[in-house]
Amino acid sequence: MTTVGIIGINGKVGQNVLAQLKKVKTPFELKTFGRNDEIPALDIAVLCTDNPVSAALVPQLKNRVKFMVDMSSEFRQTPGVPLVIPEINPHTITAHTQLIASPNCTTTGLVMSLAPLAPFYHLTEAFFCSYQAISGGGKKLLDDFHTPGSLYANNCVPLIGSVQANGHTSEELKGLYETRKIMGWPHFKVYCHTVRVAVENAHSLGVTLKAQENFDLDQVKKLWNAWPNLVYKEGIITPKEASGQEDTFICRLRADVEDPKIIHYFVTFDNLLKGAAMNGRQIVEYLLEHFFK
Ligand SMILES: NC(=O)c1ccc[n+]([C@@H]2O[C@H](COP(=O)([O-])OP(=O)(O)OC[C@H]3O[C@@H](n4cnc5c(N)ncnc54)[C@H](OP(=O)(O)O)[C@@H]3O)[C@@H](O)[C@H]2O)c1
């Protein structure tokens, strides 16, 4: 029977991948691994580990694991490594692929809103400001958040990841470069600020999007609602409701006051689910379906 292993089982993403894989209908044998566990030969390994751990594990596992799905950002920009959201670009996985990267959670929320519109509008640029949950920083940040005196309590902190030489953070650059890679749009502009807010779970984005054509708001809502795992809500929806849900939610769509080629909207979704574990489960389902039957 096909074997699927979760590496990093005790982390936030690892635990959520475990719950997600229990939903998979195709039969397979599940194995889980924590720090210091010996990893045997596997058909599929889901690496729920930080960058340095994934960087060390991938070359070690290369000869004994057929497909590796990595949740970290270590290999996302490596040429030949597909960066996959199954609703958008599963075709980038082939029988010769060995390593598949699962995208940054915040970028996932943005591209889920872009992809349904792409066949009908020439999208040229997006601006977003993120409102990112504490759980996006894993167990350590959650512990920090629950410690009295935490910087994150009752606050918003405009720094996620590390500040690069150009002044942008690593998280902001993921918003730009991962969007380009997933969508296959090397010149698409993404301008962003990424901010950590005192919300325990579920990320949000305020997005401004520009196209070459005038937007038809009713058509945009219809396109979003027709897309798998994406829901447009009239009224508002907040991260509190999105937490624990598999759908990505959009609300507050409106045309720009002066330019009909610009729309503004709010996106909210569970960063541990569609932003990580659910996306990982969908990739595993795709692999089981296409390469193990
Ligand atoms: N959190 C999110 O919303 C999110 C979204 C998208 C992507 N990601 C990415 O997913 C990865 C995991 O994130 P997380 O939030 O789950 O972090 P986390 O809660 O800190 O979990 C990381 C886990 O890796 C384990 N680990 C460390 N070294 C290991 C080794 N050599 N072998 C096996 N396991 C090892 C740790 O073990 P111990 O328990 O022993 O410390 C810990 O359980 C990161 O790369 C992160 O950037 C996270």
The ligand as an SDF file (V2000), in Angstrom:
LIG
                    3D

 48 52  0  0  0  0  0  0  0  0999 V2000
    1.8010   28.0990   10.6900 N   0  0  0  0  0  0  0  0  0  0  0  0
    1.3350   28.4260    9.4870 C   0  0  0  0  0  0  0  0  0  0  0  0
    0.2670   29.0340    9.3300 O   0  0  0  0  0  0  0  0  0  0  0  0
    2.1220   28.0270    8.2580 C   0  0  0  0  0  0  0  0  0  0  0  0
    1.5500   28.2510    6.9940 C   0  0  0  0  0  0  0  0  0  0  0  0
    2.2620   27.8880    5.8420 C   0  0  0  0  0  0  0  0  0  0  0  0
    3.5130   27.3250    5.9680 C   0  0  0  0  0  0  0  0  0  0  0  0
    4.0540   27.1500    7.2060 N   0  0  0  0  0  0  0  0  0  0  0  0
    5.3820   26.5200    7.2950 C   0  0  0  0  0  0  0  0  0  0  0  0
    5.2130   25.2000    7.7750 O   0  0  0  0  0  0  0  0  0  0  0  0
    6.3820   24.8160    8.5400 C   0  0  0  0  0  0  0  0  0  0  0  0
    5.9460   24.3630    9.9270 C   0  0  0  0  0  0  0  0  0  0  0  0
    5.3130   25.4640   10.5730 O   0  0  0  0  0  0  0  0  0  0  0  0
    4.5950   25.3420   11.9900 P   0  0  0  0  0  0  0  0  0  0  0  0
    3.8070   26.5830   12.1370 O   0  0  0  0  0  0  0  0  0  0  0  0
    3.9280   24.0160   12.1270 O   0  0  0  0  0  0  0  0  0  0  0  0
    5.8680   25.3960   12.9740 O   0  0  0  0  0  0  0  0  0  0  0  0
    6.0190   24.7060   14.4250 P   0  0  0  0  0  0  0  0  0  0  0  0
    4.7160   24.7280   15.1330 O   0  0  0  0  0  0  0  0  0  0  0  0
    7.1830   25.3800   15.0480 O   0  0  0  0  0  0  0  0  0  0  0  0
    6.4140   23.1860   14.0940 O   0  0  0  0  0  0  0  0  0  0  0  0
    7.6510   22.7810   13.5550 C   0  0  0  0  0  0  0  0  0  0  0  0
    7.8510   21.3290   13.9700 C   0  0  0  0  0  0  0  0  0  0  0  0
    9.0510   20.8220   13.3490 O   0  0  0  0  0  0  0  0  0  0  0  0
    9.5850   19.8870   14.2800 C   0  0  0  0  0  0  0  0  0  0  0  0
   10.9770   19.5280   13.9620 N   0  0  0  0  0  0  0  0  0  0  0  0
   12.0960   20.2530   14.1780 C   0  0  0  0  0  0  0  0  0  0  0  0
   13.1670   19.5660   13.7380 N   0  0  0  0  0  0  0  0  0  0  0  0
   12.7110   18.3900   13.2330 C   0  0  0  0  0  0  0  0  0  0  0  0
   13.3340   17.2610   12.6310 C   0  0  0  0  0  0  0  0  0  0  0  0
   14.6490   17.2120   12.4260 N   0  0  0  0  0  0  0  0  0  0  0  0
   12.5590   16.2280   12.2350 N   0  0  0  0  0  0  0  0  0  0  0  0
   11.2090   16.2690   12.3960 C   0  0  0  0  0  0  0  0  0  0  0  0
   10.5590   17.3070   12.9830 N   0  0  0  0  0  0  0  0  0  0  0  0
   11.3190   18.3530   13.3740 C   0  0  0  0  0  0  0  0  0  0  0  0
    9.4450   20.5830   15.6150 C   0  0  0  0  0  0  0  0  0  0  0  0
    9.6100   19.6160   16.6200 O   0  0  0  0  0  0  0  0  0  0  0  0
    9.4700   19.9270   18.2060 P   0  0  0  0  0  0  0  0  0  0  0  0
    7.9760   19.8660   18.4550 O   0  0  0  0  0  0  0  0  0  0  0  0
   10.2290   18.8230   18.8270 O   0  0  0  0  0  0  0  0  0  0  0  0
   10.0540   21.2960   18.4140 O   0  0  0  0  0  0  0  0  0  0  0  0
    8.0330   21.1470   15.5010 C   0  0  0  0  0  0  0  0  0  0  0  0
    7.0640   20.2320   15.9710 O   0  0  0  0  0  0  0  0  0  0  0  0
    7.3020   26.0420    8.5500 C   0  0  0  0  0  0  0  0  0  0  0  0
    8.2470   25.9430    7.5220 O   0  0  0  0  0  0  0  0  0  0  0  0
    6.3350   27.1890    8.2730 C   0  0  0  0  0  0  0  0  0  0  0  0
    6.9700   28.3080    7.6960 O   0  0  0  0  0  0  0  0  0  0  0  0
    3.3910   27.4600    8.3500 C   0  0  0  0  0  0  0  0  0  0  0  0
  1  2  1  0
  2  3  2  0
  2  4  1  0
  4  5  1  0
  4 48  2  0
  5  6  2  0
  6  7  1  0
  7  8  2  0
  8  9  1  0
  8 48  1  0
  9 10  1  0
  9 46  1  0
 10 11  1  0
 11 12  1  0
 11 44  1  0
 12 13  1  0
 13 14  1  0
 14 15  2  0
 14 16  1  0
 14 17  1  0
 17 18  1  0
 18 19  2  0
 18 20  1  0
 18 21  1  0
 21 22  1  0
 22 23  1  0
 23 24  1  0
 23 42  1  0
 24 25  1  0
 25 26  1  0
 25 36  1  0
 26 27  1  0
 26 35  1  0
 27 28  2  0
 28 29  1  0
 29 30  1  0
 29 35  2  0
 30 31  1  0
 30 32  2  0
 32 33  1  0
 33 34  2  0
 34 35  1  0
 36 37  1  0
 36 42  1  0
 37 38  1  0
 38 39  2  0
 38 40  1  0
 38 41  1  0
 42 43  1  0
 44 45  1  0
 44 46  1  0
 46 47  1  0
M  CHG  2   8   1  16  -1
M  END
$$$$
